[in-house]
């Protein structure tokens, strides 16, 4: 049997409620472990979730992790916030 951490299983789940539940369960007590590069990469993918509530949760988690591993988190957070602001601006102009 493969020993795969559970966090690898939530991202491909087709149910957004499952993804939201997992992201919501990633509390500050887990930040030390989540700050490892392999987990940050998974969470960065969640920044592009189709459901805005899941994106918000992912941004909150990745934002917390920025204090532990800013090298991996801050550039992607900057790109994500810039993209979201551009989308908002375009939506307001149309």
C-alpha positions as CSV (number, residue, x, y, z in Angstrom):
1,X,0.0,0.0,0.0
2,X,1.3,3.5,-0.9
3,X,2.0,5.8,2.0
4,X,0.6,9.0,0.5
5,X,-0.2,12.0,2.7
6,X,-4.0,12.8,2.8
7,X,-3.4,16.3,1.4
8,X,-2.5,14.8,-2.0
9,X,-6.0,13.4,-2.2
10,X,-8.1,16.5,-1.8
11,X,-7.0,18.5,-4.8
12,X,-8.3,16.2,-7.5
13,X,-11.6,15.6,-5.8
14,X,-14.5,16.6,-8.0
15,X,-16.7,17.8,-5.1
16,X,-15.9,21.4,-4.1
17,X,-17.4,20.7,-0.7
18,X,-14.7,18.1,0.0
19,X,-12.0,20.5,-1.1
20,X,-13.5,23.3,1.1
21,X,-13.7,20.9,4.1
22,X,-10.0,19.9,3.8
23,X,-8.9,23.5,3.3
24,X,-10.9,24.6,6.2
25,X,-9.4,21.9,8.4
26,X,-5.8,23.2,7.7
27,X,-5.5,25.2,10.9
28,X,-2.5,27.1,12.3
29,X,-1.4,24.1,14.3
30,X,-0.4,22.4,11.1
31,X,1.5,25.4,9.6
32,X,5.0,24.0,10.5
33,X,4.3,20.9,8.5
34,X,2.4,22.5,5.7
35,X,5.3,25.0,5.1
36,X,7.3,22.2,3.4
37,X,7.8,22.8,-0.3
38,X,5.8,19.8,-1.4
39,X,2.7,20.8,0.5
40,X,3.0,24.5,-0.5
41,X,3.0,23.4,-4.2
42,X,-0.2,21.6,-3.7
43,X,-1.8,24.5,-1.9
44,X,-0.7,26.9,-4.6
45,X,-2.7,24.9,-7.1
46,X,-5.8,25.3,-4.8
47,X,-5.5,29.1,-5.4
48,X,-7.0,28.4,-8.8
49,X,-10.0,26.5,-7.6
50,X,-13.2,27.0,-9.6
51,X,-15.2,27.9,-6.4
52,X,-14.3,31.3,-5.0
53,X,-14.8,30.2,-1.3
54,X,-12.2,27.5,-1.8
55,X,-9.8,30.1,-3.3
56,X,-10.3,32.4,-0.3
57,X,-9.5,29.5,2.1
58,X,-6.4,28.6,0.0
59,X,-5.3,32.2,0.1
60,X,-5.7,32.3,3.9
61,X,-3.7,29.2,4.4
62,X,-0.9,30.1,2.0
63,X,-0.9,33.6,3.5
64,X,-0.3,32.1,7.0
65,X,2.5,29.9,5.5
66,X,4.3,33.0,4.2
67,X,5.7,33.6,7.6
68,X,7.3,30.1,7.6
69,X,8.4,29.9,3.9
70,X,8.2,33.3,2.2
71,X,10.4,32.2,-0.7
72,X,7.8,29.9,-2.1
73,X,4.6,31.6,-1.0
74,X,4.9,35.4,-1.6
75,X,5.6,35.4,-5.3
76,X,2.6,33.2,-6.0
77,X,0.4,35.2,-3.7
78,X,1.4,38.4,-5.4
79,X,0.5,36.9,-8.8
80,X,-2.8,35.6,-7.6
81,X,-3.8,38.9,-6.0
82,X,-2.8,40.8,-9.1
83,X,-4.8,38.4,-11.3
84,X,-7.9,38.7,-9.0
85,X,-7.7,42.5,-9.0
86,X,-7.5,42.5,-12.8
87,X,-10.5,40.1,-13.0
88,X,-12.4,42.4,-10.6
89,X,-11.5,45.5,-12.6
90,X,-12.6,43.9,-15.9
91,X,-15.9,42.7,-14.3
92,X,-16.6,46.2,-13.0
93,X,-15.9,47.8,-16.4
94,X,-18.2,45.5,-18.3
